[in-house]
């Protein structure tokens, strides 16, 4: 005589197995999520530090270009008015026209995050999109600076060399050769009064004014990015 299967017990044991499996998966998912949140917070902290540094660099860079453009603007105004500059003004103005610096914040947390494929650890889609968009924003700043530097090397420096000007890099305190200040000033004012140099300085000035505008726009972008990062920290 066959025994009847204890269906109720089989069902209960099966249910217990299913529940234990689901519970194990649930615990694992909870633990993975907890680990991901911890990793996300660590990433956000690194990003905040990185873009705070970038924001400070942009502010300094924008201020430098503002100062450089003011020196060139002063020379252009003097040339238009037929006014000679002082030796200090002349040195600063010619040096400003040849100022070649470019902004490069270097790679950091953001680049490593994207390269490693861990960007998805950041839950906020808008923040992820803005981090990806940073490359384009940075190129806007750098491309104009690089074009301006090429203009200096291709046009301004050859002009100054042809006219015997010995410009000490970007340092306005480096004088010409061993000549008197009176001779140096006469030579500078001859250059600054030359229509050809006026055209070169005007073009360089336009490059720099674009850089000032781009630094402002990029600073605004980074400020918005920092705001998004801060909104996700400790969330």
C-alpha positions in Angstrom: 0.0 0.0 0.0 1.6 3.3 -1.2 2.0 6.1 1.2 0.4 9.5 0.5 2.8 12.3 -0.1 2.7 15.0 2.6 1.8 17.8 0.1 1.4 20.4 2.8 4.9 19.7 4.2 6.4 19.6 0.7 4.8 22.9 -0.1 5.9 24.5 3.1 9.5 23.3 2.6 9.5 24.5 -1.0 8.1 27.9 0.1 10.7 28.1 2.8 13.5 27.4 0.2 12.1 30.1 -2.2 11.8 32.6 0.6 15.3 31.9 1.8 16.7 32.4 -1.7 14.7 35.6 -2.2 15.9 36.8 1.2 19.5 36.0 0.3 19.1 37.9 -3.0 17.5 40.8 -1.2 20.3 41.0 1.4 22.9 40.8 -1.3 21.1 43.6 -3.3 20.8 45.7 -0.2 24.5 45.2 0.6 25.5 45.9 -3.0 23.4 49.1 -2.9 24.9 50.1 0.3 28.4 49.6 -1.1 27.4 51.5 -4.3 26.1 54.4 -2.2 29.3 54.5 -0.2 31.3 54.5 -3.5 29.1 57.2 -4.9 29.7 59.5 -1.9 33.4 58.9 -2.1 33.3 59.9 -5.8 31.1 63.0 -5.1 33.6 64.1 -2.5 36.5 63.8 -5.0 34.5 65.5 -7.7 33.7 68.4 -5.4 37.3 68.9 -4.4 38.4 68.7 -8.1 35.9 71.2 -9.4 36.4 73.5 -6.5 40.0 73.7 -7.6 39.0 74.1 -11.2 36.6 76.9 -10.3 39.4 78.7 -8.4 41.7 78.3 -11.4 39.1 79.7 -13.8 38.6 82.7 -11.6 42.4 83.4 -11.5 42.6 82.8 -15.3 39.8 85.2 -16.0 41.3 87.8 -13.8 44.7 87.4 -15.6 43.1 87.8 -19.0 41.2 90.9 -17.8 44.4 92.4 -16.6 46.3 91.6 -19.8 43.5 93.0 -22.0 43.5 96.2 -20.0 47.2 96.6 -20.7 46.7 96.1 -24.4 43.6 98.3 -24.4 45.7 101.1 -22.8 48.3 100.8 -25.6 45.6 100.9 -28.3 44.0 103.9 -26.7 47.3 105.7 -26.5 48.1 104.9 -30.1 44.8 106.3 -31.3 45.3 109.4 -29.3 48.9 109.9 -30.4 50.1 109.7 -26.8 53.4 108.1 -25.8 53.5 105.6 -23.0 55.8 105.6 -20.0 58.5 103.0 -20.1 56.7 100.8 -17.5 53.5 101.1 -19.5 55.2 100.3 -22.8 56.9 97.2 -21.3 53.7 95.9 -19.9 51.7 96.6 -23.1 54.2 94.8 -25.4 54.5 92.0 -22.9 50.7 91.7 -22.7 50.5 91.3 -26.5 52.9 88.3 -26.3 51.3 86.7 -23.2 50.8 83.0 -24.2 49.4 81.2 -21.2 46.7 78.4 -21.6 44.4 76.9 -19.1 44.9 73.2 -18.3 43.4 71.8 -15.1 44.8 68.4 -15.8 43.0 65.1 -15.4 41.5 63.9 -12.2 38.6 62.2 -10.5 36.1 63.0 -13.3 38.4 61.6 -16.1 39.2 58.5 -14.1 35.5 58.0 -13.4 34.6 58.0 -17.0 37.6 56.0 -18.2 36.8 53.2 -15.6 33.1 53.0 -16.6 32.0 53.9 -13.1 30.0 57.0 -14.1 26.8 55.1 -13.6 27.5 54.9 -9.8 26.2 58.5 -9.8 22.4 58.2 -9.6 21.5 61.7 -10.7 21.2 61.7 -14.6 21.7 65.5 -14.9 24.9 65.4 -13.0 26.2 62.5 -15.1 25.3 64.5 -18.3 27.1 67.6 -17.0 30.2 65.7 -16.1 30.3 64.3 -19.7 29.7 67.8 -21.1 32.8 69.2 -19.2 35.1 68.1 -22.1 33.3 70.4 -24.5 33.2 73.3 -22.0 36.9 73.0 -21.4 37.7 72.9 -25.1 35.9 76.1 -25.7 38.3 77.8 -23.3 41.4 76.1 -24.5 40.8 76.3 -28.3 40.7 80.1 -28.2 43.8 80.3 -26.1 45.7 77.9 -28.4 44.6 79.9 -31.4 45.8 83.1 -29.7 49.2 81.5 -28.9 49.6 80.4 -32.5 48.9 84.0 -33.6 51.6 85.3 -31.2 54.2 82.8 -32.6 53.2 83.2 -36.2 52.8 87.0 -36.4 53.6 89.0 -33.3 57.0 87.5 -32.4 58.3 87.7 -36.0 57.2 91.3 -36.2 59.0 92.2 -32.9 62.1 90.2 -34.0 62.2 92.1 -37.3 62.0 95.4 -35.4 64.7 94.5 -32.9 62.5 94.1 -29.8 63.9 91.8 -27.2 60.8 90.8 -25.2 61.6 88.8 -22.0 58.8 86.2 -22.2 55.8 87.5 -20.3 57.8 89.5 -17.7 57.4 93.2 -18.2 60.4 93.9 -15.9 62.9 92.3 -18.3 64.5 95.1 -20.3 65.9 95.0 -23.8 69.6 94.7 -24.4 72.1 96.8 -22.6 70.7 100.1 -23.8 69.6 103.2 -21.9 66.0 103.5 -20.8 65.6 106.5 -23.1 66.6 104.4 -26.1 64.5 101.6 -25.0 61.4 103.8 -24.5 62.0 105.4 -28.0 62.1 102.0 -29.6 59.0 100.8 -27.7 57.0 103.9 -28.7 58.0 103.5 -32.3 56.6 100.0 -32.3 53.5 101.0 -30.4 52.9 103.8 -32.9 53.3 101.6 -35.9 50.0 100.8 -37.7 51.1 97.3 -38.4 51.7 96.6 -34.7 48.4 98.4 -33.9 46.7 95.8 -36.2 48.5 92.9 -34.5 47.7 94.2 -31.0 44.0 94.8 -31.9 43.7 91.2 -33.2 45.4 89.9 -30.0 43.1 92.0 -28.0 40.0 90.5 -29.7 41.3 87.0 -28.9 41.7 87.9 -25.2 38.3 89.5 -24.9 36.8 86.2 -26.2 38.9 84.4 -23.5 37.5 86.6 -20.8 34.0 85.9 -22.0 34.6 82.1 -22.2 36.2 82.0 -18.7 33.1 83.7 -17.3 30.8 81.3 -19.1 32.9 78.2 -18.0 33.0 79.5 -14.4 29.2 79.6 -14.5 29.1 76.1 -15.8 31.4 74.8 -13.0 29.4 76.7 -10.4 26.3 74.8 -11.6 28.2 71.5 -11.6 29.3 72.1 -8.0 25.7 72.9 -7.1 24.6 69.5 -8.5 27.3 67.7 -6.7 26.4 69.3 -3.4 22.8 68.4 -3.9 23.7 64.7 -4.1 26.2 64.6 -1.2 24.9 62.7 1.9 21.7 62.0 0.0 
